[in-house]
Amino acid sequence: MRKSNDKVNHSEKKSEDGVLDLIHTIMHQYRSQQFQVLRDGAHDITQMEYKVLSYFGHHPGATQSDLSRHSGRDKAQLARLIKGLRDRGLLTGEADETDRRNTRLSLSETGLLTQRTLQQQAKRLNAKAVQDMKADEQRELMTLLQRLKSNLDA
């Protein structure tokens, strides 16, 4: 594993300044490794496409508007992503029975297999991140991170 020699960004800081900087660094490293798996994999999926597939995997029959509310992303950007995923046979759509203007989206069989494969790769990366942590250490870390989130939500 590479060791960071970034002395500029990790110099003498107050602990409250360093906590979120470290979380940011960890997430950057995680996303970079996740992107590498997606880029080098057999599925030719971008990170945002993976997020869209995951959303519809967890919310079959949801609409583009549902995804927009959930993700905070621009509807036009999502429309392009969804069109691309439908064109590649990863998503299917059916008109909403109560409002024909809406399309209910779900993973196709190919989309489901792709999403499951990518989900397994993500689980392996998650396991790598905590591989030398005991279960009680993981629970403690989750508790502390949840407290940080609650502080920011307040």
LONU-791006 format. One line per 4 residues: their letters; for each residue z, x, y of N, C-alpha, C. Coordinates in steps of 0.001 Angstrom, whole numbers. Each point is the difference from the previous one (the first is absolute). Layout:
N
a	Z,X,Y,Z,X,Y,Z,X,Y  ...
***
This chain:
154
mrks	0,842,-1172,0,-842,1172,0,890,1238  -778,-370,1004,-70,784,1227,1269,-133,802  376,1092,643,1141,-32,906,-529,-50,1423  642,-814,801,-414,-135,1386,511,1181,805
ndkv	-863,543,815,433,1053,916,-197,-459,1442  118,-1288,214,-186,-615,1306,1268,162,825  132,1137,645,1194,289,787,-55,-692,1365  -1196,-340,452,-135,-647,1301,612,-1395,-26
nhse	-329,-776,-1031,451,-1385,-56,1358,-184,-654  563,1045,-571,1274,-128,-687,1020,996,528  -104,330,1253,957,924,592,1328,-715,221  925,671,644,1341,-543,243,-96,-1381,666
kkse	349,-1033,-736,-24,-1367,522,1339,-640,-267  303,-984,810,1171,-816,-301,-308,-784,-1269  1038,-289,-790,-241,-663,-1283,-676,-1358,167  333,-744,1062,-647,-1311,164,-1480,142,323
dgvl	-394,1120,593,-1420,239,259,-727,401,-1283  672,746,-840,-635,529,-1202,-199,-1006,-1112  829,-1042,-64,-73,-951,-1113,-1364,-684,-45  -393,-622,1090,-1273,-721,-9,-1186,953,-21
dlih	165,1187,575,-1060,1007,-111,-230,367,-1464  1083,175,-747,-126,333,-1416,-619,-1157,-782  415,-1222,302,-594,-1166,-668,-1497,-52,298  -364,253,1244,-1415,16,384,-755,1079,-785
timh	582,1192,-99,-636,1100,-724,-173,-349,-1476  1037,-592,-587,-72,-401,-1411,-1103,-1035,-197  -64,-1002,869,-1015,-1045,-136,-1405,561,220  -129,954,917,-1303,638,210,-430,731,-1278
qyrs	924,731,-591,-295,730,-1231,-326,-975,-1137  768,-1072,-110,-234,-1017,-1031,-1386,-623,170  -315,-413,1222,-1301,-629,256,-1147,982,-258  209,1260,344,-1017,1016,-244,-271,140,-1495
qqfq	1062,42,-804,-177,108,-1449,-590,-1287,-569  402,-1136,548,-554,-1280,-430,-1498,-47,323  -367,443,1190,-1404,21,404,-802,914,-921  576,1142,-356,-689,940,-885,-288,-645,-1355
vlrd	974,-738,-536,-195,-701,-1273,-1115,-1036,141  10,-749,1095,-1033,-1016,216,-1369,648,173  -49,1071,793,-1266,673,293,-594,646,-1249  857,638,-800,-482,740,-1162,-129,-864,-1250
gahd	459,-1238,79,-15,-881,-1169,-1372,-589,-264  -67,-759,-1065,-1265,-584,-449,-368,-1274,753  889,-496,862,-209,-1330,572,-599,-17,1400  -59,1130,672,-580,76,1343,577,-1089,909
itqm	1325,32,149,738,-992,782,704,711,1149  -78,-578,1190,765,547,1118,1431,-523,-73  867,615,775,1393,-428,1,132,-1451,475  -757,-374,1017,78,-1373,501,-561,-989,-1024
eykv	-1066,386,-702,-530,-872,-1052,1036,-179,-1109  719,1068,-327,1069,-83,-1003,1073,-983,460  365,65,1284,1010,-921,528,-478,-1450,-90  -1278,-227,293,-554,-1356,-77,10,-489,-1449
lsyf	-430,853,-927,29,-384,-1414,1428,-300,-449  940,824,425,1402,-218,-368,509,-1324,556  -367,-298,1246,443,-1257,605,-497,-1187,-824  -1303,-22,-298,-541,-1140,-745,438,25,-1462
ghhp	388,1157,-509,593,61,-1328,1355,-680,-37  753,115,1096,1319,-631,96,-69,-1422,561  -1093,-329,688,-147,-1318,635,-1372,-599,-332  -271,-263,-1281,-1308,-576,-337,-183,-1355,676
gatq	-1194,-210,528,-284,-1255,675,357,6,1478  480,1135,501,302,106,1430,-1315,83,781  97,-190,1299,-1184,46,857,-15,1287,814  -1123,228,656,-116,1143,902,1032,-112,1122
sdls	241,-1208,484,1009,-206,1048,1396,353,-501  296,-339,-1257,1294,371,-587,154,1518,-4  -1060,689,-414,26,1466,-29,175,567,1400  -676,-583,971,109,463,1380,1426,-143,514
rhsg	621,-1141,-268,1397,-206,414,920,1001,-689  -230,228,-1277,849,904,-780,-141,1451,469  -1235,413,247,-261,1414,298,21,333,1485  -203,-1018,846,-100,262,1428,-1341,603,393
rdka	-935,29,-924,-1321,577,262,-923,-1020,655  -992,512,687,-1008,-795,672,-831,-777,-1027  -251,-1279,281,-755,-842,-934,-1415,526,-235  -631,542,1034,-1367,516,-161,-12,1205,-941
qlar	982,888,150,99,1161,-886,211,-463,-1445  884,-974,-172,271,-509,-1341,-1215,-710,-578  -754,-698,838,-1203,-689,-485,-986,1006,-586  -171,1145,673,-901,1039,-511,512,564,-1330
likg	1311,258,-65,585,520,-1242,-176,-991,-1146  310,-1259,274,-100,-1036,-1032,-1446,-169,-452  -935,0,944,-1417,-119,-362,-406,1146,-918  414,1214,342,-332,1154,-834,586,-111,-1397
lrdr	1238,-463,-90,642,-154,-1308,-651,-1123,-813  -431,-1059,678,-698,-1092,-699,-1378,474,-458  -704,746,869,-1325,518,-364,73,925,-1214  1102,714,-131,180,923,-1131,589,-693,-1227
gllt	239,-1300,104,480,-763,-1142,1477,154,-287  783,436,993,1436,194,-203,819,-1213,433  -559,-807,894,654,-1234,460,-946,-1167,-231  579,-1154,-285,-778,-1234,-78,582,-976,1014
gead	-808,-941,410,462,-984,969,-452,-1397,-364  862,-962,296,-325,-1418,-186,378,-738,1268  -819,-968,372,312,-799,1184,1305,-754,-228  820,-60,1035,1265,-740,-50,-331,-1488,-114
etdr	620,-677,-947,-298,-1421,-225,417,-872,1176  1058,395,717,473,-820,1120,-664,377,1318  -505,1220,107,-675,445,1223,-1132,934,-405  -1207,-543,-91,-1159,738,-500,-346,1214,863
rntr	577,95,1202,-274,1170,849,723,1239,-512  1065,-207,-769,779,1115,-543,-473,359,-1403  61,1273,-304,-335,490,-1334,1256,563,-643  300,-488,-1191,1132,501,-778,-489,1193,-814
lsls	651,1149,188,-447,1240,-626,927,418,-1129  -593,547,-1038,745,507,-1153,-721,1225,-541  715,778,-781,-620,1146,-652,-922,-495,-1109  -1173,612,-89,-864,-253,-1151,607,740,-1191
etgl	-586,-162,-1159,500,737,-1165,-109,1507,243  -1118,441,565,-171,1419,326,1008,425,1057  218,-848,994,981,297,1045,1403,114,-560  330,-871,-939,1322,32,-628,192,1289,-786
ltqr	-1002,392,-773,89,1255,-759,117,1199,938  -778,-9,1076,56,1088,983,1366,54,653  501,-1153,430,1308,-54,663,1102,473,-934  -54,-378,-1265,1019,431,-968,-43,1515,-211
tlqq	-1205,548,-98,-139,1451,-163,572,730,1205  -350,-465,1189,494,636,1223,1508,-165,133  513,-1133,-441,1442,-243,43,731,976,-930  -576,277,-1156,602,971,-924,3,1399,616
qakr	-1079,353,694,-48,1299,675,1072,71,1085  200,-1095,723,1037,-36,1041,1384,141,-620  218,-633,-1151,1298,118,-681,271,1443,-411  -1042,697,-452,181,1410,-371,376,835,1220
lnak	-626,-277,1139,330,726,1226,1419,-329,454  390,-1265,-107,1371,-396,347,1007,719,-888  -292,77,-1299,903,683,-934,96,1486,332  -1117,590,393,-5,1419,380,930,238,1188
avqd	-10,-922,941,799,166,1220,1496,15,-281  442,-718,-1013,1443,-101,-275,376,631,-1342  -865,844,-530,171,514,-1361,1310,737,-246  553,659,995,1243,746,-230,1219,-699,600
mkad	-146,-1284,301,1117,-773,541,585,-896,-1081  1307,-22,-80,686,-896,-934,-95,-1429,531  200,-958,-893,-106,-1418,367,953,-360,1130  1231,522,-36,953,-324,1066,-425,625,1328
eqre	-656,1153,-35,-514,611,1232,-1142,-836,573  -851,-512,-876,-1092,-859,457,537,-1275,641  1027,-599,-622,607,-1215,569,632,302,1356  686,1138,109,625,379,1267,-1058,206,1081
lmtl	-1086,669,-357,-1086,210,955,-583,-1337,445  -214,-909,-932,-521,-1331,340,951,-729,945  1290,104,-255,1002,-643,860,-67,570,1409  -85,1313,106,-55,642,1316,-1293,-353,735
lqrl	-1110,-3,-709,-1272,-356,632,-7,-1464,435  605,-863,-801,95,-1414,378,840,-154,1263  1045,808,120,831,-44,1206,-818,441,1219  -803,1054,-159,-879,425,1096,-933,-1138,409
ksnl	-599,-649,-991,-914,-1107,291,724,-1121,732  1197,-335,-463,785,-1059,653,324,366,1441  335,1261,241,284,451,1365,-1220,-179,895  -1168,317,-528,-1219,-135,797,-410,-1461,168
da	323,-840,-977,-321,-1431,94,872,-720,1026  1203,538,246,958,-676,895,-429,67,1449
***
